[in-house]
Amino acid sequence: PYAWVRLAQAQALAAVPAAQVEKTLVMGLKYAPNEPGLVLARLRVGLLYWRGLGTAARDLLSRQMIVAARWMPGELVRLARARLLENDVAARLGADPVALARFNCVRARLPVPR
């Protein structure tokens, strides 16, 4: 699973088109969906390409968002803000009220960078 994330990161650094990165992310998410150590790395790449990803990839990444919101909501808020995707992430967390509440609680407390 770590190799898929490394490949996706390398693709992002090389500015590879979203369709290629999506295939890499989906492979890693399908083979090892429950790797807590990879959640943030997957989301860093996935949110960078978010607008160019298909529904299936977004759905798989939404599960990673829920894990992040439950266990490291501050990191998720910072990442979502950096990509200007706070509302998109919040919408995806709506399926899990606890995750959404944690995300919104941290979101309200963290100062918005200028």
N, C-alpha and C positions, 0 to 999 in steps of 0.2 A: 504493500500500500504506500510506503514512503517513496518508492520510485515514481509512482504516478504523480504524486504531489511535486516532487523535484522536477519532473518533466514539465508539468504545467507551469511551474515557476520559471523554468528556463524559456518556455514558449512565451510567457508574458514579457520577460525581459527582452526577447527578440521581436516583440510586437507582432506575434503570429496572429492571424485572423481568429475571430471568436469561434468559428466552427471547428477549427482544429483543437483549440484549447478545451472546448466543450467536450469533445470526444475523450480527451485525456482525463478531464475531471470526472466524467461519467464512469469511465472504466475504474478509476480509483474508488469512487463512491459505491459502485456495485460490488466490487470485490471485498471491500472492507469498510462498510458504512459506519461501524461503531468503533472508530479509533480516536479516542479523546485527544490524543496528542497531535492529531492532524486537523482538528476542527478549524482552528484559526488560520492555519496555512491554506486550507481549502477555501475558506471564506475570503481571505485576502485576494486570491486569484479570481474566485468566482464573482465577487462584487466588483472587481475591476472590469470584468467582461459582462456584468449583469444584463445590461440592455441588449446585448447581442446573443444571449443564451436562449435556447428553446425552453418550452414548458417542462419537459422531463428533467432537464438539468436544474432548472429553478426549483422544481419540487424536491429533488434530492438535496440541494443546498439549503432548502428551507428546514429540513430535518437537522442540518448542522447548525443552523441559526438557533433552533430551539435548544440544542445542547449548550451552545455558547451563552444564550440568554439565561439559562438556568444556573450555569456554573461560573461564567465570567462575563456578566452583563456589561461591565465597564469597558471591556475590550471590544465587545460587539458594538456598543454605542459609538466608541471612538472610530472604529472601522467604518461603520455606516455613515457617520458624519464626514469622514475624510472622502468618501465616495459620493456624498450628497444623496444618500439612499435611506435616510432614517425612516421616512414614511413607507417606503417599499418593504423594509425589514419589519417594521411594526405590523404592516398588513399581513406579512407572511407568518408572523408570530401569533396572529389571531386565533389559530387553531389550538393553541395551548395557552389558556388564560394565565397560568402561573408564569410562564416564560414571558408573556407580554407584560404582565405586571412588573416583573423584575426589570425588564428593559425600560419601561416607562418611568419607573422609580429612579433608576440611575440616570436616565435621559434628562429628567427634570432637575436633578442635582448637579450634574456636570456642567461647568461653564462652557458656553459655545466659544470656540476659538475665533479670534478676529482676524 
